Amino acid sequence: MKRLYKISSLLAIVVLFASCISTKSTLKNVDDNAPIPVLTKNNTFVLTEYSKDKKYGYDPDYPINVFFKNAKDENLNAERFLNALAGPNGEKITFTKIESCCPFPSKRSEMGAGFLDVYELHWEGQTSPAKLYLNIYERGYLLVPVGLSIKK
């Protein structure tokens, strides 16, 4: 009887988790043809272009797609991207991962789903922290989000 209860509980959890993930991705800016980013000597990404879309990075449907190769380095590309950024006037930024959210289907995950990582950015003179959504599962063109700049 205990075993049947455990199995039914596990099945209920799996069904609940699966029901939270849409079978169709809502991500708008995934591009598997985007070039592999170039690294600087400081192990940050070389960023050269600015986004014109105010949603890029700030909206969960338009995350920054930094991609990764395996679970060992899953946060590496997010940090490479964030370390290449500066505040609007070149201010030094600090960042903190605050949560993972927004499940979506992904063929690049053993679970069949990915999550976005949400980072909070701070810099001197800022009135409230900026929040960026990063996707480590998919590729896309890496751009500087509106309101930020490239670290010198």
N, C-alpha and C positions, 0 to 999 in steps of 0.2 A: 504494500500500500504506500509506504514512504517513497519507494522508487517511482511509482506512478505519479505521485505528487510532484517529485522533483522534475520528472520529464515534462509534465504538463506546465509547470512553472517556467521551465526553460523555453518551452515552445511559445508560451505567452510572451516572454521577453523578446524572442526572435521576431514574432509577428508584430509586436509593438514597435520595435526598432525599424523593421522593414516598412511599416506603414508611415514612418516619419520621413522616409526618403522618397522623393518623387522619382518616377521612372524616366523623366525627361529633365535634362539639366536646364537651369535657368541662366547659366553663365553666358554672358554675351561676348566676351573678348578672348576666347580660347583660340589659339592658332598654332597647330602642330608644325607649321612651316616657319615659325618665327626662328630667327637665328639663335644659336647658342651664345649667351652673353660672354663678352670678353672681360677678363679680370685685370685689375691694376696690380702693381707691385705690392699694394697693401691688402690684397685679397678681397677687394670690393668690386662690384660690377662697374664697368664703364658705361655711364649714362650720357646720352648726347641729345635726346629729344624730350620735349615737354608735351604732356597731354593737353589737349584743348577741351576735353570732356570733363566737366566738373564731377561726374559720377565715378571716374576712373580711380579705383582704390578706396573711395569713400562709400561706395554702395556695394552690398554683398553680391549683386548681380554683375558687377563690373570689377572683380578683384584684380589684384596684381598677380599674374601667373608666373611664379618664379621657378617652378618645377624642381625635382630632385631625383637622384638616381636610385637610392636605396634608403632603407630606414635608418641606417647609420648616420646619414647626413641630412636628415629631413629638415632641420632648421638652418642649415648652413647657407642655402641660397637666400632665404628670407633675411638673414643677417647681412649677407653680402649686398643685398639690395638696400636695406635700411641704412647701412653704414656709408653708402654712397650719397645719401641725401643730406641736405642742410635746411635750416629754416628759410622763410621767405627772403630774408636779407643776408643769407649766408651763416646764420647762427648755428652753432653746434647743437645737434639734437641728441637726446637720449630716448630710448624706447623700451617698452615693457610689453611682453605678450600677456594679454589680460584674459583671453578665453579662446576656445574653439567653438565654432557655431556653424549653422547653415549647411546641413548635410546635402550632398548632391551625388548622383551616380557617377562612378569613375571606373574605368577599366584598369587603371593604374594602381588599384588598391586591392589587397587580398579580400577585403570585406565587400568589394564592389561599390564602395561609397567613399567619398572624401569629405573633409571638413575644411572650412576656411579658418585661418588663424587671424585673430584680431589683435592688433598692436596699438598701443597708445604712444604718441610722440609728444615730447616736451622740448621746449627751447626757451631761452631767456626772453622775457617781455611778452610771452604768450598769455592770453586771457583765459583760454581753456584748451585742454589737450586735444590734439587731432587724433582721430581713430582711423586706421587703415586696415583693409581686409586683404590678406595675402593667401594665395592658393599654391600649395606646394605640390599638387598633383598634376597640374596641367601647364602647358607652355603658352606663352603669348609674348607680344612685343613689350619690352620693359621701357616705360616712360616715366618721367618725373610727374607726380600728381600736381594738379593745380594748387597753387599756394605754397609750394615747396621749391627748393632749388638744388643744384648739384653742389656737393661738397668740393671745395677747392683743395 
